[in-house]
Amino acid sequence: MGSCVVMSIPSREQFLNDVFDHVGKKFPLVKLSRARQAFSMRVNGHVASLENVYRLTQLHPEQKNHHVERWVVELLRAAEGLPDENGSFGEMRDRIMPMIVPMPDDDRTRAVFQPLIDGLAVAYAVDHDRTISYLTPQRLTDWGVGIDDLHKTAIKNLLRRSQTLSAQAAQDDGGEIYLVLLQTMDGYDASRILLPSLHDKLRGHLGSPFAAAIPNRDILLCFRNNQQTIDRLQPQVQSDFRQMPHQVTDQILLVTPDGLAPR
């Protein structure tokens, strides 16, 4: 009988030390230092959180080095491209996207955001081929653009990017749709809960208001607002929130004619 190998998950502090050592050896030209922000490091001067790559290694500890190297490469590719760092609003406006995020701690973020509902906010990012970079208040000041115009631009881009989406639907025993799942994996699935047309498009199937869940940024679940359906789906929502990267919330939300609301 073969032996079973149990792989231990390092603590956050040990993981940070491991990443520091591995990246230093694998990418000797990259400038690394500890960041003031919690569970973060500076990579060529840019602060990068280790949270998402840490969660990935919890799911696949045997691939830790692979995930860390991919994380660094994506950071470097994003940083390379930034004529974006000095680009004008006109040059960047077609790539500005909304991102629903947990309400940021002001001590840990320099991103532009505005509150959405309790516990959630909308941040704004520039879309690159493989990564995104969040917009800062200084960038908006340099552009002379207000938050309202920024939001309108981001939603317009989200609408354009969502014109040809296909969704998966699940039916109950009577053949009625009770769940619509959107998962394109383009990084903006959770953000699509902000689409102005979402309520009108789905209320015929799901009723009004209907419930929604965005446990991580790569999924949007819309479903009937009744206790039976919620009891069926909530454990999976909570599991996805705990285990998947790019967490958003384990709350069940309501999509109403007037917008998003807590349930």
C-alpha positions in Angstrom: 0.0 0.0 0.0 1.4 3.4 -0.9 2.0 6.0 1.7 0.0 9.2 2.0 1.8 12.5 2.0 0.2 15.3 4.0 1.3 18.8 3.0 1.1 21.4 5.7 -0.1 25.0 5.0 2.4 27.6 6.3 1.3 30.4 8.5 1.0 33.8 6.8 4.3 35.0 8.3 6.0 31.9 7.1 4.4 32.2 3.7 5.6 35.8 3.4 9.1 34.7 4.3 9.0 31.8 1.8 7.7 34.1 -1.0 10.5 36.6 -0.2 13.2 33.9 -0.4 11.8 32.2 -3.5 11.1 35.3 -5.5 14.6 36.7 -4.6 16.2 33.5 -6.0 14.0 33.1 -9.0 13.9 36.7 -10.1 17.2 38.2 -8.9 16.6 41.5 -10.8 13.4 42.3 -9.0 13.6 44.7 -6.1 11.8 43.3 -3.1 11.1 44.7 0.3 8.6 44.4 3.1 5.5 46.7 2.8 4.0 48.7 5.6 0.6 47.2 4.7 -0.5 44.0 6.3 0.5 40.7 4.5 2.0 42.6 1.6 5.4 43.2 -0.1 6.8 45.7 -2.5 7.7 44.4 -5.9 9.7 46.9 -7.9 8.3 49.7 -5.7 4.6 48.6 -6.1 2.7 47.3 -3.0 1.2 43.8 -3.7 -1.0 41.9 -1.3 -0.2 38.2 -0.8 -3.8 37.4 0.1 -5.0 35.8 -3.2 -1.9 33.8 -3.9 -1.9 32.5 -0.3 -5.5 31.3 -0.8 -4.5 29.5 -4.0 -1.7 27.7 -2.2 -4.1 26.6 0.5 -6.2 24.9 -2.2 -3.1 23.5 -4.1 -0.1 23.5 -1.7 1.9 21.2 -4.0 1.8 24.1 -6.6 3.0 26.8 -4.3 6.0 27.9 -6.2 4.1 27.8 -9.5 1.4 30.1 -8.1 4.0 32.5 -6.6 6.0 32.7 -9.9 2.8 33.3 -11.9 1.8 36.0 -9.4 5.1 37.8 -9.8 5.1 37.6 -13.6 1.6 39.1 -13.8 2.7 41.9 -11.5 5.7 42.6 -13.6 3.7 42.5 -16.8 1.2 45.0 -15.4 3.9 47.3 -14.2 5.7 47.2 -17.6 2.8 48.4 -19.5 2.1 51.5 -17.8 2.4 54.2 -20.2 -0.8 53.8 -18.2 1.0 55.4 -15.3 1.1 58.6 -17.2 -1.8 58.1 -19.6 -4.5 60.7 -20.0 -8.2 60.0 -19.1 -8.9 60.1 -22.9 -6.3 57.4 -23.5 -7.5 55.2 -20.7 -11.3 55.7 -20.5 -12.3 52.7 -22.7 -10.4 50.3 -20.2 -11.8 51.7 -16.9 -14.0 49.0 -15.2 -15.9 48.9 -12.0 -14.9 46.3 -9.3 -17.1 45.3 -6.4 -14.8 44.9 -3.4 -15.3 44.5 0.4 -15.4 47.9 2.0 -11.7 48.9 2.1 -9.9 49.9 5.2 -8.7 53.4 4.7 -5.4 52.5 6.3 -4.7 49.8 3.8 -5.9 51.2 0.4 -5.1 54.1 -1.9 -7.7 53.1 -4.4 -10.6 55.3 -5.5 -13.9 53.8 -4.3 -17.4 54.7 -3.2 -19.8 52.8 -0.9 -22.3 50.5 -2.5 -24.2 48.9 0.4 -23.2 48.0 3.9 -19.8 46.1 3.7 -19.3 46.6 0.0 -17.8 49.3 -2.2 -17.3 50.0 -5.9 -13.6 50.5 -6.8 -12.3 51.4 -10.3 -9.5 49.8 -12.2 -7.7 49.9 -15.5 -8.0 46.6 -17.4 -4.8 45.1 -18.8 -4.5 41.9 -20.8 -3.8 39.7 -17.7 -4.1 42.0 -14.7 -5.8 45.1 -13.4 -4.5 48.2 -11.7 -6.7 50.2 -9.3 -7.1 53.9 -9.9 -5.9 56.2 -7.1 -7.3 59.5 -5.9 -4.1 61.2 -7.2 -4.8 59.9 -10.7 -8.3 61.4 -10.7 -6.9 64.7 -9.5 -4.4 64.7 -12.3 -7.1 63.9 -14.8 -9.5 66.5 -13.3 -12.3 63.8 -13.4 -15.0 63.5 -10.7 -16.2 60.2 -9.2 -19.6 60.5 -10.9 -18.1 60.7 -14.4 -15.7 57.9 -13.5 -18.6 55.7 -12.5 -20.6 56.5 -15.6 -17.5 55.6 -17.7 -16.9 52.4 -15.9 -20.6 51.2 -16.2 -20.6 52.1 -19.9 -17.5 49.9 -20.4 -19.1 47.1 -18.4 -22.3 47.3 -20.5 -20.2 47.1 -23.7 -18.3 44.2 -22.4 -21.5 42.4 -21.4 -23.5 42.6 -24.7 -23.0 39.1 -25.9 -22.9 37.1 -22.6 -24.4 33.7 -22.2 -25.7 32.5 -18.9 -26.5 29.1 -17.4 -29.9 28.5 -16.0 -31.3 25.8 -13.6 -34.9 24.7 -13.5 -37.0 23.4 -10.6 -39.2 20.2 -10.8 -41.9 22.2 -12.5 -39.6 23.3 -15.3 -39.4 26.9 -14.0 -36.1 28.7 -13.9 -35.0 29.4 -10.3 -31.3 30.1 -10.8 -29.2 32.0 -13.4 -25.5 31.7 -13.2 -23.0 34.1 -14.9 -19.4 33.0 -15.0 -17.3 34.3 -17.9 -14.1 34.3 -15.8 -13.1 37.7 -17.3 -12.7 39.3 -13.8 -15.9 41.2 -13.9 -18.7 38.7 -13.3 -19.5 40.0 -9.8 -19.4 43.5 -11.1 -22.2 42.7 -13.5 -24.6 42.9 -10.6 -24.3 46.6 -11.3 -25.7 46.3 -14.8 -28.7 48.7 -15.1 -30.6 46.2 -17.2 -30.1 43.1 -15.0 -33.3 43.4 -13.0 -35.5 43.9 -16.1 -33.9 41.0 -18.0 -34.3 38.5 -15.2 -37.4 39.5 -13.2 -39.6 37.5 -15.7 -37.9 34.3 -14.6 -36.9 35.1 -11.0 -39.6 37.5 -9.8 -39.0 41.0 -8.3 -37.0 41.6 -6.3 -34.8 38.6 -6.8 -31.8 37.4 -4.8 -28.1 37.4 -5.8 -24.8 36.3 -4.5 -21.2 37.3 -5.5 -18.9 35.2 -3.2 -15.9 36.0 -5.4 -15.3 38.3 -8.4 -15.6 35.5 -10.9 -19.2 34.5 -10.4 -22.7 36.1 -10.3 -25.6 34.0 -9.0 -29.1 35.3 -9.4 -32.0 33.3 -8.0 -35.5 33.5 -6.6 -36.0 35.3 -3.3 -37.6 32.5 -1.3 -36.3 30.7 1.7 -36.3 27.3 0.0 -34.0 28.5 -2.8 -31.8 30.4 -0.4 -31.4 27.5 2.0 -30.4 25.4 -1.0 -27.7 27.8 -2.3 -26.4 29.6 0.8 -24.0 26.8 1.9 -22.3 26.8 -1.5 -22.1 30.6 -1.5 -20.4 30.5 1.9 -18.1 27.7 0.9 -17.0 29.6 -2.3 -16.4 32.8 -0.2 -14.2 30.9 2.2 -12.2 28.9 -0.3 -11.9 30.8 -3.6 -9.6 33.7 -4.4 -10.7 37.3 -5.0 -13.4 37.1 -2.3 -16.2 39.7 -2.3 -19.0 38.7 0.1 -21.0 35.8 1.5 -24.1 38.1 1.9 -27.3 37.3 0.0 -28.3 40.5 -1.8 -31.5 41.8 -3.4 -31.7 43.1 -7.0 -34.6 45.5 -7.0 -36.1 47.9 -9.6 -34.2 50.7 -7.8 -30.8 48.9 -7.6 -28.9 46.7 -5.2 -30.0 46.3 -1.5 -29.1 44.1 1.4 -31.5 41.2 2.1 
